[in-house]
Amino acid sequence: MSVPSQKNVRTRITEMYMKEHLKNVNKIEEKHPKFSDLSYLTYLKQDVEKYILNPLLRSDVFQNYNIMPFKTVLLNGIKSVGKRFFLKSICLEYQLNFLDVFLEDEKGLKDCFRKCLDMEPCLIYLNGNFDEKEKLVYEMIRCIEKIENHKILVILGCKSKNLPENILKLTSHMINMRIPNENDRFEILESFKMNNIKNINLKEIAKLTPGFLPKELHELCVSAISESVFQKRDLQQIDFLIHLQSQRKISLDDIGALEKVKEEIRMNVVLPLEYPEKFRRMGIERTSGILLYGPPGCGKTMLAKAISNMLYCNFISISGPELINKYVGDTEKELREIFNRAKNQEPCVLFFDEIDSLCSKRGNNEFQTRVVNQILTLMDGIDEKGKVFIIGATNRIHALDKAVIRPGRFDKVLEVPLPSKNERIDILLKCIRNIPTDNIPCEKFDLDGFSGADIAGMVREAAMIALKENFHEDNIILREHHFIQAIKNMKTRSESISQFELIS
């Protein structure tokens, strides 16, 4: 696209926080990259031309058809995804002025819009909580109406598509900034000039950093450089790995017991990604989803997180009951947004806890039927989901609608039972491996009926007992009697809760 030349236009940035009004006017940093330098944002190039450059710099084309170009665009993206950085890069590339405004009071807002009249062509970035400032939103709408004949475009920063109705009425145009995928992360690391350093494998670092935002990748590089300086040597791959290992996430090996379940997960989820040709040769397609069922506290959520980490995926956890909304259509709308969010963050594991609250058997309940139908529609079609892997967890598998667990939706249904005696010992050993203990006879403890969560809670209780008993000592050790007392406390508490439930 040919952009009209803007002679004598100096790109400026004005940081405006309403308490300061117009006091702070600065140039955009000289070292700030231009939009064309940011290869990981090329997916936004068409949106930039359509929703920013055309209405701002080619308003004459609109006016030839007696149409005024739109003056407002929504910029959607989670916190720290780089919205402000993105807009600054555009302003540098196309010689636009930039007004950065945090919504706080009406007077400051008016001052900002008056100031921008002297800064054409200008991008105004309005950022703030639109939900809690109704009066300010109405004032903003009035201000936008006054810039109709000026080369000024208002960008409204938002973190989700759930915006007040009066904001959504301002514009139907939205630019969506995604969380960087693996290739994006590689290009971001390259933009930091890391590709010029020997012995640095940026592709491996990009793979090991799912969910990292540009800011977090920058912090990773700073930490790696700091480590190399501390060690008095050149920057190496190990410097990055040291920082990543300090943020170590749970793996299947960290989960005690459940060996059969873990083996099924490896066979159905992990190995098909590591050896796709073997599975394809046997006509086995990628598993689209796994349903985990069993009593509470047996490790279903931990398994889901471990799967996400093993696949180097982003992880979105949804509690089924929290999605239930009394207003017609709201639950279905939220479900669509969740699946869209997962698609924008792919590769992604989408975990539905207590999925039975959303997918219970359809009957005469119109609301439940609508919700189940919506979930079935969203789950159908692997191609449509892209690289989104769905995991559901339930304590009441008998309550699920049968259509949910047919092949193509949840291909694998795995029971996560209460642990056996040997498994309880394994869980206990994993829980205390980083705690100082004194030859604990784990096999002697009466843990019958305890879930994995119960055992973890018991270890915490034992640790608290030891702390109370020896708080002023420097080297506190967990001993057998601490565990015996903790088990007794746990059982007494469980009996009290059961009696209360009977009474109520």
Secondary structure, 3 states (H helix, E strand, C coil): CCCCCCCCCCCEEEEEECCCCCCCEEECCCCCCCHHHCHHHHHHHHHHHHHHHHHHHCHHHHHHCCCCCCCEEEEECCCCCCHHHHHHHHHHHHCCEEEEEECCCHHHHHHHHHHHCCCCCEEEEEECCHHHCHHHHHHHHHHHHCCCCCCEEEEEEECCCCCCHHHHCCCCCEEECCCCCHHHHHHHHHHCCHHHCCCCCHHHHHHCCCCCCHHHHHHHHHHHHHHHHHCCCCCCHHHHHHHHHHCCCCCHHHCCCCHHHHHHHHHHHHHHHHCHHHHHHCCCCCCCEEEEECCCCCCHHHHHHHHHHHCCCEEEEEEHHHHCCCCCCHHHHHHHHHHHHHHHCCCEEEEEECHHHCCECCCCCHHHHHHHHHHHHHHCCHHHHCCEEEEEEECCHHHECHHHHCCCCCCEEEECCCCCHHHHHHHHHHHCCCCCECCCCHHHCCCCCCCHHHHHHHHHHHHHHHHHHCCCCCCCCECHHHHHHHHHHHHHHHHHHHHHHHHC
